[in-house]
């Protein structure tokens, strides 16, 4: 029984997946299993993964496209580890990521999730000039719901298996799988422990989900709506709309119009006016 199950949902990352897989097998702690599910890639990801499977021992399955959350849930069902560590098929683990997080979770049973810092790299693996490292911290539901503290970068997530299952796993109806499960687990009373160590490289390239503002906004609003009984729900809904209004102002006029329709005139803020002005200019 491995301590950790590393799960990867691969989709059209043939250019990156080999590096991702090698970063897993270069871990200083080898008490893990790796499960890779290809979610209907249309590039040559399958050939690349099969070649790596001849070199390393890991579980690999191909499937028709099911979406990220369903694929991750399937991987969890196939896994055996006490801890679950999802990894994007274009991201990279630091060599001591597993060792540090496993030791941290074993000595902090009060945490349902752990995470840490990331370094941003481009499509060629080059480090961005400006990087921000955050201090160790503890996150409650209100800390992340109200954005009082910096949240968890997706490539650094590690879950306790039993708590992930108690929360019902990843929500297949929401395309932003990490934010929802963080909300859900902390809403059950568990906290998130954040190391100040750098644990992973996050790759920024043309097909990152966060660049699809329409999809991201819809997913974030859906996530907040699942917790609409919170007294500050409406405040956070408007805050999200205003933030995306500013991001979309120069590049996505249809989204700007869509967002403005969702903000009542009486709820306009400085951000709202700035977003509208920026889109007009």
MARDO-519079 format. One record per residue: residue number from 1; z, x, y of N, C-alpha, C, O in turn. Coordinates in steps of 0.001 Angstrom, whole numbers, plus 500000, padded with zeros to 6 digits. Layout:
# MARDO-519079
     k      n.w      n.u      n.v     ca.w     ca.u     ca.v      c.w      c.u      c.v      o.w      o.u      o.v
   NUM        Z        X        Y        Z        X        Y        Z        X        Y        Z        X        Y
...
***
This chain:
# MARDO-519079
     k      n.w      n.u      n.v     ca.w     ca.u     ca.v      c.w      c.u      c.v      o.w      o.u      o.v
     1   500000   500853   498808   500000   500000   500000   500000   500889   501242   500996   501560   501511
     2   498920   500908   501995   498879   501722   503215   499806   501148   504281   500055   499944   504319
     3   500310   502022   505143   501153   501549   506241   500321   500795   507266   500764   499781   507806
     4   499111   501288   507537   498274   500738   508605   496900   500383   508058   496313   501135   507279
     5   496401   499241   508469   495018   498858   508193   494230   498957   509492   494472   498195   510428
     6   493298   499886   509548   492390   499995   510692   491204   499084   510395   490550   499235   509363
     7   490922   498141   511292   489840   497186   511064   488793   497315   512174   489130   497370   513357
     8   487542   497361   511781   486445   497516   512733   485411   496430   512485   484884   496305   511379
     9   485122   495644   513519   484018   494687   513484   482837   495351   514169   482826   495511   515389
    10   481851   495734   513383   480707   496483   513914   479579   495534   514300   479224   494626   513549
    11   479021   495766   515492   477881   494949   515916   476979   495735   516864   477332   495971   518020
    12   475820   496132   516367   474778   496783   517176   475273   498011   517937   474919   498210   519099
    13   476079   498820   517291   476560   500061   517893   476146   501260   517037   476933   502182   516825
    14   474915   501236   516552   474427   502309   515680   474551   503678   516339   474771   504685   515665
    15   474408   503705   517659   474451   504981   518382   475864   505557   518449   476043   506756   518660
    16   476891   504672   518262   478273   505108   518454   479132   505055   517191   480133   505765   517100
    17   478759   504231   516225   479656   503915   515115   480048   505134   514282   481163   505184   513763
    18   479153   506121   514143   479495   507306   513344   480656   508063   513987   481577   508495   513293
    19   480614   508224   515305   481712   508892   516011   483004   508103   515880   484081   508673   515703
    20   482881   506781   515970   484061   505926   515831   484714   506123   514468   485927   506313   514383
    21   483919   506078   513407   484458   506218   512059   485065   507602   511838   486121   507723   511217
    22   484418   508627   512334   484956   509990   512166   486278   510153   512897   487151   510898   512452
    23   486428   509448   514033   487699   509542   514765   488841   508933   513954   489995   509333   514107
    24   488521   507966   513090   489544   507370   512224   489955   508360   511137   491145   508537   510877
    25   488989   508999   510510   489300   509890   509394   489808   511257   509836   490194   512072   508999
    26   489812   511517   511142   490388   512758   511671   491844   512583   512085   492395   513446   512768
    27   492476   511483   511683   493858   511221   512083   494832   512208   511431   494660   512607   510279
    28   495863   512591   512201   496901   513479   511672   497749   512762   510635   498334   513402   509761
    29   497821   511437   510723   498503   510626   509713   497442   509957   508853   496550   509283   509370
    30   497536   510140   507558   496516   509600   506650   497003   508375   505866   496368   507973   504891
    31   498120   507784   506285   498668   506624   505587   498001   505345   506095   498655   504494   506698
    32   496708   505218   505848   495968   504071   506338   494819   503739   505403   494420   504542   504559
    33   494297   502527   505578   493035   502127   504973   492092   501723   506105   492534   501321   507182
    34   490803   501832   505852   489813   501428   506850   488947   500322   506265   488417   500445   505161
    35   488812   499239   507024   487954   498133   506638   486922   497927   507739   487274   497686   508893
    36   485659   498022   507378   484562   497858   508332   483723   496662   507904   483254   496597   506768
    37   483536   495718   508818   482675   494564   508573   481557   494572   509606   481823   494529   510807
    38   480318   494625   509153   479192   494543   510090   478837   493084   510304   478533   492358   509357
    39   478880   492663   511559   478728   491247   511893   477283   490909   512267   477013   490389   513349
    40   476367   491214   511355   474963   490830   511561   474220   491701   512541   473410   491191   513315
    41   474465   493008   512540   473748   493917   513441   472243   493850   513208   471778   493686   512080
    42   471491   493981   514307   470038   493987   514212   469453   495380   514440   468237   495559   514371
    43   470309   496364   514712   469855   497751   514805   470086   498410   513439   470202   497714   512431
    44   470152   499737   513402   470334   500418   512114   471789   500789   511837   472071   501794   511184
    45   472708   499966   512341   474137   500212   512114   474469   500292   510631   475240   501156   510214
    46   473900   499407   509840   474235   499349   508415   473881   500660   507724   474658   501163   506913
    47   472716   501214   508038   472318   502488   507436   473269   503609   507823   473619   504452   506998
    48   473688   503611   509095   474611   504652   509571   475961   504527   508861   476534   505527   508429
    49   476459   503309   508744   477761   503092   508102   477693   503441   506616   478608   504067   506080
    50   476617   503038   505957   476463   503352   504528   476459   504859   504300   477040   505341   503328
    51   475806   505606   505192   475783   507065   505057   477185   507642   505188   477538   508580   504473
    52   477985   507091   506094   479364   507566   506269   480227   507157   505086   481162   507873   504725
    53   479926   506014   504480   480707   505557   503335   480521   506489   502131   481398   506583   501272
    54   479390   507167   502076   479188   508147   501015   480075   509380   501220   480415   510089   500273
    55   480433   509609   502476   481262   510783   502820   482747   510459   502780   483559   511288   502368
    56   483103   509242   503214   484501   508833   503261   484697   507603   502385   483739   506911   502039
    57   485923   507348   502039   486247   506211   501180   486801   505086   502041   487938   505165   502505
    58   486009   504040   502260   486505   502901   503004   485772   501639   502554   484709   501698   501936
    59   486370   500504   502883   485805   499214   502495   484776   498783   503527   485064   498754   504723
    60   483566   498445   503062   482502   498034   503973   481807   496797   503430   481442   496735   502256
    61   481628   495809   504308   480889   494600   503956   479919   494249   505077   480180   494506   506253
    62   478790   493655   504685   477831   493115   505637   477931   491597   505618   478255   491005   504588
    63   477653   490969   506752   477705   489511   506813   476760   489011   507895   476363   489768   508781
    64   476402   487738   507822   475681   487130   508931   476649   486992   510099   477865   486986   509906
    65   476119   486883   511289   476954   486906   512486   477942   485749   512517   477560   484583   512428
    66   479212   486094   512643   480303   485114   512691   481048   485146   514015   481826   484239   514311
    67   480821   486174   514810   481599   486340   516024   482767   487284   515788   483222   487460   514657
    68   483247   487887   516868   484257   488937   516760   485578   488435   516176   486111   489048   515252
    69   486112   487337   516697   487430   486866   516255   487421   486501   514773   488336   486875   514039
    70   486404   485779   514331   486334   485403   512911   486196   486646   512027   486771   486712   510941
    71   485433   487620   512502   485261   488844   511720   486568   489614   511615   486901   490128   510548
    72   487311   489698   512710   488605   490371   512671   489582   489636   511748   490324   490272   510999
    73   489585   488310   511800   490468   487547   510909   490117   487785   509441   491001   487882   508589
    74   488827   487876   509158   488401   488156   507782   488876   489543   507353   489327   489735   506223
    75   488766   490513   508274   489211   491879   507965   490712   491916   507712   491173   492615   506810
    76   491471   491171   508500   492923   491104   508288   493222   490531   506905   494102   491029   506203
    77   492492   489485   506513   492711   488864   505202   492403   489837   504059   493009   489756   502991
    78   491476   490742   504284   491110   491728   503261   492078   492913   503220   492108   493665   502246
    79   492858   493069   504273   493680   494268   504439   495023   494153   503725   495421   493072   503291
    80   495717   495294   503610   497006   495348   502910   498121   495984   503744   499282   495946   503336
    81   497803   496558   504883   498785   497316   505648   499849   496469   506308   499640   495286   506581
    82   501001   497088   506564   502078   496407   507305   501717   496256   508775   502219   495363   509458
    83   500855   497124   509251   500412   497095   510638   498894   496965   510674   498193   497472   509798
    84   498397   496278   511701   496971   496065   511871   496527   496751   513153   497109   496531   514215
    85   495496   497584   513056   495003   498325   514211   493499   498065   514368   492690   498727   513717
    86   493111   497097   515237   491684   496876   515481   491106   498011   516334   491799   498596   517166
    87   489832   498305   516110   489162   499338   516892   487728   498906   517129   487027   498519   516194
    88   487288   498971   518391   485907   498649   518717   484959   499634   518068   485290   500810   517920
    89   483780   499166   517679   482836   500035   516978   482128   501018   517899   481233   501744   517465
    90   482525   501045   519173   481997   502047   520106   483111   502896   520728   482830   503772   521546
    91   484372   502648   520350   485497   503398   520909   485958   504494   519954   485502   504565   518813
    92   486868   505350   520428   487335   506487   519642   488850   506576   519684   489469   506345   520722
    93   489443   506916   518536   490881   507145   518461   491194   508605   518735   490472   509489   518273
    94   492264   508872   519482   492783   510230   519562   493315   510613   518179   493775   509737   517446
    95   493269   511889   517802   493685   512292   516452   495109   511901   516075   495395   511692   514896
    96   496008   511797   517053   497404   511466   516744   497758   510023   517085   498937   509673   517118
    97   496764   509186   517336   497023   507792   517701   497837   507078   516632   498884   506499   516923
    98   497362   507121   515414   498031   506411   514337   499441   506956   514115   500390   506190   513949
    99   499571   508273   514114   500883   508892   513884   501890   508458   514942   503020   508102   514611
   100   501489   508485   516217   502406   508137   517297   502773   506651   517283   503939   506291   517445
   101   501775   505800   517091   502082   504371   517129   502854   503905   515908   503710   503028   516014
   102   502564   504476   514762   503304   504105   513559   504778   504471   513711   505655   503660   513411
   103   505054   505694   514176   506439   506126   514378   507135   505247   515422   508308   504905   515274
   104   506404   504890   516468   506949   504061   517544   507316   502666   517031   508395   502151   517326
   105   506416   502068   516269   506673   500722   515760   507799   500718   514723   508571   499761   514651
   106   507894   501758   513939   508947   501840   512922   510327   501953   513563   511315   501482   512999
   107   510397   502574   514733   511688   502754   515407   511956   501696   516471   513021   501700   517087
   108   510997   500783   516697   511173   499705   517675   510810   498366   517032   509762   497796   517336
   109   511665   497866   516149   511350   496620   515436   511278   495397   516350   510816   494338   515924
   110   511726   495528   517593   511700   494388   518508   510299   494123   519065   510067   493074   519664
   111   509366   495056   518877   508029   494901   519432   507056   494332   518394   506979   494814   517263
   112   506321   493306   518801   505296   492753   517927   503973   493471   518071   503146   493462   517159
   113   503776   494096   519223   502545   494827   519536   502925   496126   520217   503927   496190   520929
   114   502135   497153   520001   502280   498373   520801   500911   498779   521331   499872   498363   520817
   115   500940   499600   522366   499704   500104   522970   500010   501347   523772   501133   501850   523755
   116   499012   501836   524472   499192   503043   525273   498053   503197   526256   497385   502224   526606
   117   497836   504407   526695   496800   504687   527693   495463   505011   527043   495386   505358   525865
   118   494412   504886   527849   493063   505244   527424   492436   506191   528446   492882   506280   529590
   119   491401   506890   528011   490516   507612   528913   489140   506977   528809   488662   506694   527711
   120   488504   506754   529949   487180   506139   529966   486094   507192   529802   486127   508241   530445
   121   485129   506902   528930   483973   507777   528737   482707   506943   528883   482740   505720   528747
   122   481586   507614   529161   480325   506889   529275   479603   506858   527927   480157   507279   526911
   123   478379   506363   527924   477636   506229   526691   477367   507534   525979   477139   507554   524769
   124   477393   508628   526725   477164   509954   526138   478457   510682   525800   478428   511834   525365
   125   479588   510018   525996   480877   510632   525688   481461   511457   526810   482450   512162   526608
   126   480863   511384   528002   481349   512169   529138   482503   511447   529825   482428   510245   530081
   127   483567   512187   530119   484733   511603   530785   484410   511199   532212   483714   511921   532926
   128   484921   510031   532634   484827   509641   534029   485740   510538   534857   486774   510998   534372
   129   485362   510780   536085   486143   511684   536941   487519   511121   537258   488509   511852   537230
   130   487592   509827   537558   488867   509220   537947   489472   508492   536755   488846   507595   536189
   131   490679   508872   536375   491402   508242   535274   492814   507915   535754   493394   508659   536545
   132   493352   506823   535285   494711   506438   535670   495577   506323   534429   495236   505606   533488
   133   496696   507032   534430   497635   507014   533315   498877   506235   533742   499460   506508   534792
   134   499274   505266   532920   500404   504400   533247   501656   504835   532479   501575   505383   531380
   135   502794   504577   533081   504074   504942   532488   504400   504041   531291   503838   502956   531143
   136   505307   504509   530454   505800   503683   529348   506467   502441   529946   507090   502512   531005
   137   506332   501310   529260   506874   500061   529792   506998   499031   528675   506447   499190   527586
   138   507729   497986   528976   507888   496863   528063   507284   495639   528725   507503   495398   529913
   139   506516   494856   527952   505831   493701   528510   506313   492417   527841   506343   492312   526615
   140   506685   491451   528665   507034   490115   528181   505851   489181   528444   504839   489598   529007
   141   505983   487929   528035   504921   486961   528283   504619   486842   529773   503458   486899   530178
   142   505657   486679   530588   505428   486529   532024   504837   487794   532651   504086   487706   533622
   143   505164   488955   532113   504608   490198   532649   503085   490202   532565   502405   490637   533494
   144   502553   489712   531440   501092   489731   531308   500458   488434   531831   499357   488469   532379
   145   501133   487304   531670   500589   486030   532155   500462   486055   533675   499457   485602   534225
   146   501479   486582   534353   501488   486632   535814   500945   487954   536362   500946   488178   537573
   147   500482   488823   535466   499917   490129   535832   500903   490960   536654   500527   491629   537616
   148   502178   490901   536249   503203   491672   536963   503150   493151   536591   503558   494007   537376
   149   502649   493447   535399   502533   494826   534936   501171   495018   534291   500539   494057   533853
   150   500726   496257   534235   499460   496572   533590   499512   496185   532120   500483   496477   531423
   151   498447   495518   531654   498406   495044   530280   498012   496118   529284   498100   497313   529569
   152   497574   495676   528107   497294   496585   526994   495796   496834   526876   495044   495879   526681
   153   495332   498074   526988   493917   498347   526734   493585   498045   525268   494299   498472   524362
   154   492499   497309   525050   492157   496844   523701   492075   497961   522658   492507   497741   521526
   155   491542   499157   522977   491430   500185   521932   492762   500753   521454   492799   501524   520495
   156   493857   500377   522117   495160   500937   521734   496047   499934   521010   497184   500266   520674
   157   495574   498738   520763   496408   497703   520158   496815   498049   518725   496002   498519   517929
   158   498088   497805   518416   498581   497824   517039   499526   496641   516881   500431   496446   517692
   159   499307   495845   515821   500096   494635   515581   500948   494785   514333   500555   495458   513380
   160   502118   494155   514343   502837   493944   513095   502104   492826   512349   501858   491755   512903
   161   501770   493082   511127   500978   492120   510365   501634   490742   510293   500974   489728   510520
   162   502927   490701   509978   503585   489411   509809   503602   488610   511103   503509   487383   511075
   163   503720   489298   512241   503758   488605   513529   502355   488137   513927   502199   487047   514477
   164   501339   488953   513652   499963   488543   513903   499630   487282   513110   498971   486376   513619
   165   500090   487230   511856   499843   486054   511020   500651   484856   511511   500165   483725   511484
   166   501893   485103   511964   502714   484023   512512   502032   483386   513726   502140   482180   513947
   167   501334   484205   514502   500651   483716   515705   499331   483011   515381   498687   482453   516269
   168   498936   483039   514116   497705   482357   513726   496463   483206   513802   495353   482698   513648
   169   496632   484503   514038   495479   485398   514092   494693   485250   515384   495152   484627   516341
   170   493506   485832   515396   492646   485789   516574   491983   484421   516692   491611   483818   515685
   171   491837   483938   517909   491306   482597   518142   489779   482636   518177   489207   483224   519095
   172   489101   482022   517192   487638   482084   517145   486952   481271   518237   485744   481396   518436
   173   487714   480439   518946   487130   479618   520012   487103   480332   521357   486539   479822   522325
   174   487721   481529   521417   487776   482287   522668   487159   483665   522431   487591   484395   521539
   175   486171   484015   523213   485424   485247   522956   486175   486505   523382   485826   487609   522964
   176   487206   486344   524214   488029   487478   524624   489264   487489   523729   490305   486929   524070
   177   489121   488139   522579   490123   487982   521515   491456   488636   521831   492493   488140   521391
   178   491466   489745   522588   492700   490494   522765   493670   489813   523730   494874   489796   523474
   179   493176   489258   524827   494070   488638   525807   494790   487435   525200   495995   487268   525391
   180   494053   486600   524469   494684   485422   523879   495800   485814   522909   496894   485252   522976
   181   495548   486751   522023   496561   487075   521014   497772   487750   521646   498886   487603   521144
   182   497578   488484   522735   498718   489054   523455   499559   487936   524066   500786   487962   523979
   183   498899   486950   524688   499619   485799   525240   500376   485069   524131   501554   484742   524281
   184   499690   484820   523026   500270   484018   521954   501500   484689   521358   502537   484049   521188
   185   501389   485969   521043   502505   486674   520406   503702   486782   521343   504840   486582   520917
   186   503459   487095   522611   504587   487191   523550   505159   485814   523861   506343   485708   524181
   187   504348   484750   523777   504876   483401   524003   505834   482987   522890   506652   482085   523070
   188   505727   483657   521733   506636   483386   520619   507959   484138   520761   508847   484007   519918
   189   508084   484924   521828   509331   485634   522087   509299   487111   521768   510272   487816   522036
   190   508200   487604   521200   508079   489031   520900   507597   489774   522141   506936   489198   523005
   191   507934   491050   522218   507523   491855   523367   506517   492923   522941   506333   493204   521756
   192   505881   493502   523946   504902   494563   523721   505495   495870   524231   505970   495941   525364
   193   505467   496898   523398   505937   498216   523801   504772   499124   524113   503864   499277   523297
   194   504789   499729   525292   503682   500583   525743   504118   502037   525852   505047   502357   526594
   195   503454   502908   525119   503702   504339   525232   502975   504873   526469   501999   504281   526930
   196   503459   505993   526995   502717   506595   528100   501692   507618   527601   501026   508272   528403
   197   501564   507754   526275   500591   508672   525690   499176   508104   525797   498973   506890   525784
   198   498214   509002   525903   496812   508603   525816   496447   508515   524336   496600   509484   523593
   199   495962   507343   523914   495766   507085   522490   494305   506905   522085   493970   507033   520908
   200   493435   506610   523050   492052   506301   522680   491107   506561   523846   491507   506620   525009
   201   489835   506714   523482   488748   506735   524462   488103   505361   524487   487774   504805   523439
   202   487921   504810   525689   487211   503543   525845   485830   503840   526402   485691   504437   527469
   203   484804   503412   525662   483440   503749   526045   482857   502654   526947   482837   501480   526579
   204   482396   503049   528105   481774   502127   529057   480266   502359   529049   479788   503455   529341
   205   479523   501296   528705   478064   501406   528638   477453   500058   528987   478172   499128   529355
   206   476144   499943   528877   475434   498776   529404   475784   497465   528703   475663   496400   529310
   207   476213   497515   527449   476445   496274   526699   477914   495909   526568   478248   495055   525746
   208   478807   496519   527342   480221   496128   527313   480378   494655   527680   479707   494155   528583
   209   481262   493974   526979   481493   492562   527257   481984   492317   528681   481639   491306   529292
   210   482791   493242   529213   483394   492988   530522   482347   492941   531627   482628   492465   532727
   211   481136   493434   531341   480068   493379   532347   479397   492011   532381   478661   491705   533318
   212   479644   491192   531370   479128   489827   531343   480150   488931   532034   481029   488362   531386
   213   480029   488812   533349   481049   488119   534135   481166   486645   533765   482271   486102   533745
   214   480039   485986   533468   480095   484581   533092   480950   484391   531841   481822   483524   531798
   215   480688   485212   530827   481436   485107   529581   482897   485458   529771   483777   484779   529244
   216   483158   486520   530524   484532   486956   530744   485346   485897   531486   486482   485602   531113
   217   484758   485332   532534   485478   484311   533298   485787   483102   532418   486907   482592   532433
   218   484802   482646   531655   485021   481503   530775   486142   481786   529772   486991   480928   529529
   219   486145   482990   529192   487145   483335   528184   488542   483440   528793   489517   482981   528198
   220   488639   484041   529975   489951   484176   530626   490497   482798   531004   491680   482525   530801
   221   489647   481931   531551   490092   480581   531910   490504   479790   530667   491494   479059   530694
   222   489742   479937   529574   490114   479263   528326   491467   479753   527821   492276   478972   527320
   223   491701   481061   527962   492974   481619   527502   494138   481065   528307   495148   480648   527740
   224   493997   481059   529636   495068   480518   530473   495275   479021   530199   496406   478533   530221
   225   494184   478300   529942   494292   476861   529699   495133   476555   528461   495788   475515   528396
   226   495116   477463   527475   495921   477256   526262   497415   477274   526580   498227   476811   525779
   227   497777   477811   527750   499189   477909   528148   499397   477202   529488   500140   477674   530348
   228   498721   476057   529644   498734   475335   530926   500067   474662   531217   500264   474138   532313
   229   500995   474668   530248   502314   474107   530519   503196   475068   531309   504295   474703   531726
   230   502715   476304   531519   503488   477263   532320   503506   476797   533776   502477   476358   534291
   231   504661   476885   534450   504740   476390   535833   503804   477081   536813   503476   476514   537855
   232   503371   478288   536499   502479   479027   537396   501031   479033   536899   500229   479868   537318
   233   500706   478101   536007   499347   478066   535457   498290   477895   536544   497324   478656   536594
   234   498467   476902   537414   497445   476635   538427   497275   477826   539368   496159   478150   539774
   235   498375   478466   539705   498312   479665   540553   497469   480754   539890   496655   481398   540551
   236   497662   480960   538592   496922   482004   537890   495469   481611   537654   494591   482473   537618
   237   495209   480315   537494   493819   479851   537363   493043   480150   538641   491921   480655   538594
   238   493653   479832   539784   493002   480090   541062   492863   481584   541332   491852   482030   541876
   239   493875   482353   540952   493813   483796   541120   492650   484389   540314   491940   485273   540793
   240   492464   483890   539081   491361   484354   538244   490017   484002   538871   489118   484842   538926
   241   489876   482770   539341   488626   482342   539978   488302   483200   541189   487155   483607   541372
   242   489306   483481   542022   489078   484287   543221   488703   485725   542880   487847   486316   543537
   243   489339   486288   541856   489024   487662   541455   487577   487765   540980   486867   488701   541347
   244   487140   486803   540166   485767   486833   539665   484756   486478   540752   483606   486913   540697
   245   485180   485695   541733   484314   485414   542876   483964   486712   543609   482806   486940   543956
   246   484951   487543   543837   484700   488830   544493   483807   489726   543649   482915   490389   544179
   247   484041   489750   542329   483239   490601   541457   481781   490136   541389   480862   490948   541282
   248   481588   488807   541453   480234   488259   541297   479471   488164   542607   478265   487917   542601
   249   480151   488357   543727   479582   488042   545037   478223   488689   545305   477330   488039   545849
   250   478057   489949   544933   476821   490664   545273   475744   490594   544190   474567   490827   544464
   251   476148   490272   542965   475193   490421   541868   474904   489151   541078   473951   489123   540299
   252   475705   488090   541260   475540   486904   540430   475771   485650   541280   476835   485034   541220
   253   474765   485289   542063   474899   484144   542969   475114   482811   542232   475887   481983   542713
   254   474455   482572   541075   474744   481324   540355   476207   481207   539944   476784   480121   540002
   255   476815   482328   539526   478233   482292   539157   479097   482052   540384   480111   481359   540301
   256   478706   482621   541528   479442   482387   542773   479485   480893   543080   480544   480351   543395
   257   478337   480233   542988   478287   478789   543269   479141   478009   542282   479818   477051   542654
   258   479104   478428   541023   479893   477758   539987   481387   477901   540262   482148   476952   540077
   259   481805   479082   540702   483223   479330   540968   483685   478546   542184   484766   477956   542162
   260   482884   478528   543245   483272   477836   544475   483531   476352   544206   484430   475757   544800
   261   482743   475760   543309   482925   474347   542971   484275   474081   542298   484764   472951   542298
   262   484872   475133   541725   486139   474966   541000   487364   475272   541862   488499   475141   541404
   263   487130   475682   543116   488246   475994   544020   488311   474933   545111   487420   474874   545959
   264   489347   474091   545112   489482   473084   546170   489593   473753   547541   490160   474838   547667
   265   489046   473095   548564   489065   473659   549914   490488   473977   550366   490714   474982   551041
   266   491446   473130   550000   492832   473337   550414   493451   474575   549753   494488   475068   550197
   267   492796   475082   548670   493320   476244   547947   492612   477537   548316   492842   478570   547688
   268   491746   477491   549339   491050   478709   549758   492056   479763   550209   493044   479456   550876
   269   491782   481009   549831   492604   482147   550248   491708   483164   550933   490501   482958   551065
   270   492304   484253   551362   491516   485314   551986   490462   485840   551015   489332   486125   551410
   271   490846   485967   549725   489899   486422   548702   488703   485474   548598   487565   485909   548420
   272   488978   484175   548712   487909   483186   548618   486913   483377   549758   485703   483413   549538
   273   487432   483499   550970   486573   483672   552146   485801   484979   552054   484611   485026   552369
   274   486474   486042   551622   485794   487338   551489   484675   487256   550464   483590   487797   550680
   275   484937   486575   549338   483913   486442   548310   482711   485682   548787   481573   486083   548542
   276   482959   484564   549481   481847   483753   550006   481057   484553   551029   479827   484566   550990
   277   481760   485230   551958   481095   486029   552990   480276   487161   552357   479154   487429   552787
   278   480822   487811   551358   480125   488922   550719   478858   488428   550019   477834   489112   550031
   279   478926   487251   549412   477749   486721   548725   476650   486328   549707   475466   486464   549402
   280   477035   485843   550878   476051   485461   551893   475395   486690   552499   474179   486729   552689
   281   476210   487695   552802   475689   488918   553413   474761   489655   552454   474228   490709   552798
***
